[in-house]
């Protein structure tokens, strides 16, 4: 059953531990109730017997079917599920899944499943080549985000999100999709046009990570097809593909009996069901339906260890315990027993994280449990050592596992996880009415791929509470589950060693079988910590003024005597959610412009550094216990003109959410351990930035676009190595104490309750004096005839190019910035057509409009893309040619409409959620022009004319002002 408690995985993303090193690895905590009793009485979930009306998704399951969906099977075998969902209003999310992926390919067909995914979007029986994109643009669809597809090892999924779907638009879209599945244009001409695009996608993949991922699969799934079946395929088979061979693959696997259609949208389910029947009933397969190939099972007699040497990747260890994947009935009992496994891993992961926080031998380590591509059930461990001593890190992690297997957890540890899971599930129940239809459709499609059912939030909660009632979560059962998930057919591990070591494989093999004693570590206290531990803030702040900041939507402004201000928008658009953002100081405007500072470490270390209280420091472990079991978060952000501390909470938890933020601002602690960990994380991942053209762009481009201003760009390695807790505190202590403060509270909360909560917390803080010094200037680099050139150490066939033109900044130009979004959309579409669809030299080029509202300068329009090294000159020539044409020739009305409508629809959909309005109003108490510009958003875009676009192009796309950059491979 696909549900909340299932551990997320997805394969083998080798740098996931670096990409989000603290947020992803810090398991949320929870207070310990006296016993894990349900927070509210729920009726017992009775098993449901199979019957003639059991939906296809629930065959063999005793879980009550989710009747918010309408299920059916057409006479040709096609399965479908449709439901009404109005989030966002007017949208219809369509998913078409075909039961084929790279594991269905023969050796001569490597990459064909993915190739066909590309070809189906080019054209079909109902639309000529390239026309489907234009049809959907006229319906407000954004290419890439609203219309896309993906190919995995076992499934190909086509995705279409129709904004403001009309009956005619829905009908036309279903017609196009049916043609794409049954009769795509698989001509030699289409193949010759699209093949370079697919090869570009393959070329642009990050080489070290791809090679490591391939090595992981080759080791873990040795003797199984999954070991050597990447969906992207290989160059030889793609180059030798013919229209006939591709069509044979399509005809064999693209069949209605292998297809599933899922639709969730703001429409009558009867209409959605009728659309499926109308457009897909006539589809017939060619010949007999093929059986799935045998995916095999993990084999015990294969190698247990492997070593690769990717010097630009960090030293890391991936370890797996593998068991056969089996298809069983997805029953209530099955899910309750799997919950015990998840509890066991949650406890282990919490212990591993605590050890890392305390300064252990690894930066991060974590385990998850998953069914991988119908090939294995796997317990996977990812370990990022501190430095290169992988053996010590692996030994320490194995000791923690041995301890968990040898000694039962305490009931307090178990109860803490139970309370956390319950809190999350109860929150899902509260917010279920505002779950996006696209997410519901995606979840159902994903469940079908691994033969699971889908349960609604309340059903999932009742299954969980049933396990609690039956006393499934005892020390003995959790200990038994720990043993079970670390036993299997084979245990294997792979090491990335930055320096080649011919003895490493032997050492790793020995390390896997080395006897380790359990750590016998003292179990940490699990007692809850109350908010009364925080330092008192003072008397609730007095209100000085109240006024309406915005009429539509109705946003109120409340000013307090200490100088802080509140923007408040109570609404029920997202049931059960309250968004809180506290903006303080001046953001990037407050940082020095003459030197690099430790600001770069704030994302990883500032929140984790803790809070000072009268009874000592609340560090990361204590903050976990303080907020656990409740919907309270604490995230830091650094914007152009303010820093932010934010969280998503509930009306019941709002006061404590604000109290936590106020305590962090007023009484910060400076634990040195998070700073040391942040430094280690950044150093571990640093070399990867130079190993690909997009990595170099990410490292250098922002700083270069700001003429070398040290507030932007990535610090060099020496600057990271020089990071100290003392320097970190010296920068951030005064910044945390800076003003002004603006609070935003948007969501499902009573108006007066929100005002009272802010008055008692932020309004009760010591007054802060806003800075009055002039804002430092922001410069765009001077025009240069030749592009700035950087090099990368990765694939010799990879390069990247970027060209930018300066524009404007500030709230006074918001109307113009919106029209520039339309100009960028036209530019982007033309660049995509010429560079990808016609030339086939770049998979995903982009044109972006950046208009910093909170800075005095720094705006730009930029075209960027990855290309072969010998095509950077072509990229610059083409971008300048397109820019010149935008200056010379008015955009045709149809093309302009196809650019405007997706932007308008994107705004309309985003405006149904609170985050959109928070972003628009942020800073409005200090800069009223931002609020004044909000009512014109849609009209500014809709009213854009060809003449206005041409004038903007002439104003900003000036040849003598452009700046360019290229990243080429190092000469070796």
C-alpha positions, 0 to 999 in steps of 0.5 A: 500500500502506498502511504505515508509511513513507507520510506522514500527511496528511488534507487541509488542517488549517490550524492543525496546525502550531500545535496541536503545534508542536514534537512534530509538526515535529521529525523524529526523527533517527537515527545514521548506520550505515556503510551502510544494511544490514538489521539482521537478515537477511530473506528476499527478498520475491518477487512473487506472481502473480495467480490465482483465489484472489487476494483482492479487495483484492490484485487487480492487486498482486504484494504477497503477500496478508496471510493473517491476514485472511479475504477474501470477496465475497458474491453481491450484490457485498458485499466483506468481510475478517475476522480474529482479533485479541485486542487488547483481549481480548474486543473485536470491531471492526466497520467498514462502509464505503459507497462514497459521500460528498459528491463523489457528491452533486448540487447539490440533495443537498449534505450528504445523505451526511452526513445519511443517516449521522445518520439510520441511527443513529436507527432502521431496520427492526430497531430503533425510533427511538433504540433502537440506542443503548440496545441497544448500551449494554446490551452495554457500548458507549460512544456516540461512542467505541465507536459512531460514523460519519464521512463524507468526500468519497468514503466513509461509514464506520460504526464499532462496537467491541463490548467483551466481545462474546458470540455473541448480542451480535455477532449482534444487532449485525450484524442492527442494522447490516444494517438500518441499511445496507439499510433505515434509517428515512428517514421525514419524522418522523425527518428533521425530528427529526435535521435540527436535529442536523446543522445544530447540527453545522454551526453548531458548526464553527470559522468561520475554519478552515472558511472558510480550508479552503473557500478552500484547496479552491476554489483547489487543486482549481479546476475539480474537484468537490472544490473545492466539496463539503464533506461537511457540506453547506449550510443551504439543501439540508439545509433543503429535504431531504425524506424522498423526496429523501433516500431516493432518494440512499440507494437510489442509493448504499447498495448491497451492491456499494458496501459493504465490511465489515471485522471484527477481533476476539477471535473465530473468523474463521469465525464472523465470516464467517458473521455477514457472510453471515447478515445481509448476503447478502439485501441487494439494491440498487435498480436498476442500480449507478451509476458514480462521477462524474468527479472530474476532474484539476488544471487548469493554466489556473486561478488560482495564488494566493488571499488570505483575511483571517481576523484571528483566525488566524495569518498562514500560507501553504499551497502545493501542487504538483498532479498528476493522481491515477491508479489503478495497480497497487499493486505492490512496485516502485511502493511502493519507488519511492514510498519514494524520494519519502518519503526526499526529503521527509524530508530536506527537512523536516529541513533546514526544521526545522533552519532554524526551530530556528536562528531562521529567518523561519518558526516551522515549515514542512513538506511532505507527499505524498498522494493527495487524495480520488481527485482529485489527487496533491499535494505540500503545503507548510505555512508558519507565518511568524515574525510577518507577513512571509510573503514572507520565509518563503516565499522561504526555504522555496523556497530550501531546495526549490531547493537540494534540487532543484539539489544531491544530498543527501549519502549520510549524510543519506540513510542517516540517514533510512533508519536511522530508517525501518528502526528504526520498521518493525522496532519495528512488527514487534516490536509487531505482536502487540499492535496493536489490532483497531480500528486494523487495521480502520481501516487496511484501510478507509482503504486501500480508499478510495484503492485500496491494499492493506494489508501486514503490518509484516514484509511492509512491512519486507521491501519496504523492505529490498528497496529498500535492497538494490537501492540505490534510495536514492542521492543521484542518485535522491533528487535526482530524486525531489525534482524530481519531487515539486515538478513538476506540472500546477499550483503554487498557494498561498494566504495568510491575511493577518490584515490585508486587503491588496488587493495581497497576491494580486499579491505572492503570485502574483509570489512563486511565480514569483520566481527563487530560488537554492538556499541552498547551505547547508553540510550539517550533520554527520550523525555519531552522538552516543553516550551517553558524551557525557552527564555521568556520574551516579555509582555505581549506587544501593543498594537499601534495600527491596523489596516488593510494592506491588500483588498483582494485577497484580503491581507491585513497589516498589524503594527506593533509598538516594538517596530515589528509588523504583521501581514495576515491572511486567514483563509481555508484554501489549504485546510489545516496548514498555517504558513509562517515567515519571519523576515528580519534584517536586510538579507544580501544587502547587509553583507559586506561587498569587499570580502567573503564571509561565512554566510555560505554556511548558514543554510547548514549550520545556523538553525542547527547551532541551537538556542540558549535558554536559562537552563542551558543550550537546546541543541539539535537533539533537544530541539528535536524533542521540543518540536516532535509530534507537532507541526512545527518547523524551523528553516532559514533563508537568505533573500535579497533584502531580508533573512527569514526564519519560517515554518509550516504549522497549524492553528493549534501550534502557531503560538509555539511556532512563533515562540521558537522563531522568536527564541532563535532570534533573541537567544541564539546559541553557537554550538560549534559542531554544526559549523564543523559539519557544514564545513565537512559537507561542503568540502566532501562535495566541493570537487564535484562542482568542477567535474561537469559544465553545469557544476562549474556554472553553479559554482561560478556563474552567479558571482560572475554575473554580479561582477565578482561581488563576494555576496554571490558565488561559491567560496573557493576551497581555501575559504571553506577550509578556513571556516571556524565557529568563531568567524561564523558567530561573529558574522551571524550574531549581529545579523540575527539581532538586526531589524526590521522584523516583518511577520507573515501568517497565511493560512487556516487560522482565526484572525484574532488568534493569529494576532494574539500569537504574534503579539505574545511572541515577535511583538514581545521582543526587544525593539530593533532599529532598522538600518539606515545606511544606503544599499550597496550597489549591484553591478552587471559585468561589462560587455566583452567580445569573447566569452569568459571561459572556465574549464571542467574535469569531466566528460570531454564531450560536455560543455555549457554556454550562457549569455545574459543581458542586463535589465532592471530591479526594484519594485517600481519596475514590477509591471515591466518585469512581468512583461519581460517574463513573456519576452523570456517565454517567447525567447525560450520557446524559439531557443528550444525549437532551434537548439533542441528540436531542429539542431539536436545539440542541447536537451534542455536549453533555457531562457530565464528572466531575473528581476530582483525586487529587493536589490538596487540592481542585478536584473538580467535575461539569460539564455543557458544550455549544455552543448557539445564543446564545438557548439558553444559558438553556435549557441552564442550565434543563435542566441544573438540571432534570436535576440536581434529578431525579437528587436527587429520583428514583432512577435506574431499574435498566435506565438504571443498567445502561446507564450502568455497563456502558460504564464497566466495559467501558471500564475492562476494555479499558484494563486490558489495557494498561500505561498504565492501570496506570501511571495508577492507580499513579502517586504510590503510593510517596508516597501508599499509599492510591492503591494500596490503592484499585486492587483495588476499581475494577470492584466500586466501579462495578458495585456502585453502586446507585440509592440511592447515586447518589441520595445522591451527587446530593443531596450534590453537585448542590446548587443553592446551590453551582453555578457557571455560565458562558456565552460569547456573540458580541460585539455588533457 
